[in-house]
């Protein structure tokens, strides 16, 4: 535990040296001018799937929300707590991002829970959350195939948000469905034209 904490502390010092010191400090620029990312990413909480690291981005490049299984829930204008939906509203309506990437991945624990929740020894929230992924119409027993299916379901949910659908129709927003293969370190992107995944 001490070794892992020391590692991230050294990472912080490296970050300070690269981004937060000197006349051309990126962080000073971002503090004065605010954030203005063109790209928003909905990603999973999985520690192996960090969008900024995978895409080698600098601070300010991406607006990111992460949740279990990178789910975009359907639009629900009620008084419940909607963390992912609030992030979508901020990124799209206030930051005016031009691209929304939903980034799924292989070996997803949330997807495994959707397939079989009997192995969860604590389950106040997980099963209910991943139930946003509807599996009634499909009989999929492979977690990675289901994770790819879930991306398409999140895409459909995106279209239930009126301000997302409007921006897509006006061609002010592009929606991308990406799947990261952890073992290969490769991103596959889904084509809405031929309904297939291809290498990015």
N, C-alpha and C positions, 0 to 999 in steps of 0.2 A: 504493500500500500504506500509506504513512504517513497519507494522508488518511482511509482507512477506519478505521485504528486510532484516529485522533484523534476520529472520529465516535463510536466506541463508548465512548471515554473520557468524552466529553461526556455520552453517555447514562448512564454510570455516575454522574456527578455529579448529573444530573437525578434519577436513581433515589434517590440518597442524600437529596437535598432533599425528595423527595415521601414516601419510605417509611421513612427511617432516622434522621430527626432530630426533635427536639421531644418534648414530653411524650406525645403520642399516636402515637409511632412504631409503625408496623405490624410492623416487624422485631423490635422489642423485645418486643411482645406475642407474636409467633410464637415467639420464643426462649424465653420464659417458659412458654407454654402448649402448645407443640408444634404440629404440623400436624394438622388435622382436616378434610380436604377431603371433600366428598360425591361428587365427580366424579373419575373416572380417564379419561385419554385415551390411546389407543394411536395415535400419529401417525407420519408419515414424517419422515425426516431433512431433507427438502427445505427449503432456506433460505427459500422463499416461503410455507411453510405452518407458521407458528408458532401453535399453539393459543391460547396466552395472549394473543397480539396480536390474532388474528382474533376471539376472544371477549371481548377487552378485560377480562381478569381481573386481579385483584390477587394479590400473593404469598400463597400458602396456599390459593388457590381450587381449583387443579387439581393432581392427581397425574399426571404425564405420563411415559410411556416412548416413545422415538422409535427407529425402526429403518428400514432401507431398505424402502420400499413398505408401511409400516404393517401388517406381517403379524403375526397371532397364530398361532404354530405349534401343532401338536397337542400334547396332554399326553403327555409322555414322562418317566416316573419312573426315570431312569437316572443314571449318574455323569458325563454330559457337562455342558457349560456351557450353561445356559439363561437368558440375561439377561432376555429378555422375559417368560418364564414366572416367573422370580423376582420381577420387578416386579409381575406380576399377583397372585402369591401375597401379596406385601406389601400391595398396595393393597386387595385384596378381603378377605383373612383378618385383617389386622392394623389397617388403617385403616378397614375396614368401609365402603368407598365404596358409595353407593346407585345410582350410574349409571356404566356403562362405555361410553364412546364410542370406536368405531373410526373414525378420521378418514382417509379416503382423499382423493385429489385428482387433478385433471387433470394431464396432461403429466408423469407420474411416470417418472423415469429407471429405477427398478427394474422397473417394468412393461414399459418399452421393452426392457430387458435380457432379460426373460422371453420377449418376442416374437422378439428377435434379439440373441443375445450375440456375434455376430461383430464388432461394433464395439468390444468391450471390449478394451483393450490390456493391462489388468491384471485378472485374474479368479481370484484365489485363493479368494474367498468368495462373490461376488455371485450367480453362477449357481446355486450350491448353495442359497443362502438363498432366492432367489425361487422355487426349484422346490417350495417348500411350497405354492405356488398350483397346484393341479391343473387342467390344461387338457385332459386326455384326453377328457372328455365334451363339451367345447364347442369350436367352431371360431371363435375370435374373433381378428380381425386388427387391430382398432382399439384403441389403447392405453387410451383413456378407458373404453370399454365393458368391457375386460378388468379395469381397475382397479375398476370397480363390481362385476364378478363376483367379484373377489378379496375384497371386503368380505363377501360372502355366504359365501365359503369360510372366512374368518376367524371368522365367526359360528359356523359348524359346528364349527370347531376349539375355540372357546370351550366348547362343550357337552361336549367330551371331558375338561375339567377337572372333577373331581367336585364341588369346592367352588364352582365357578361355577354348574354346573347345579343344584346343591341350592339355592343362594340365589335363582336365577331361579324355580325351582318354588315356593319359599316366598314369592315376591314381595318379597324383601329386596334384590333387585338388578334393575335394568333395563338392557338392552343396546340400544345405539343404533348404527346404521350411517349415517354421514354422509359425503358426498362434497363436497369443496370445489372449485368451478370457479375456477381462478386468474384467468382472463381477466375473468370477470364479478364476481368477489369474492362469490360466492353459495354458500351451503351447501344441498345437497339431502339429504333424509333418506329412507331406505328404509323402506317399509311392508311388514311381514311379512304383513299381511292381503291386500293386492292385488298384492304383489311388484312395486311400482313406486317410482320416486324422485319425491319431491315437494319443493317449496320449503319450507325450514324456516320 
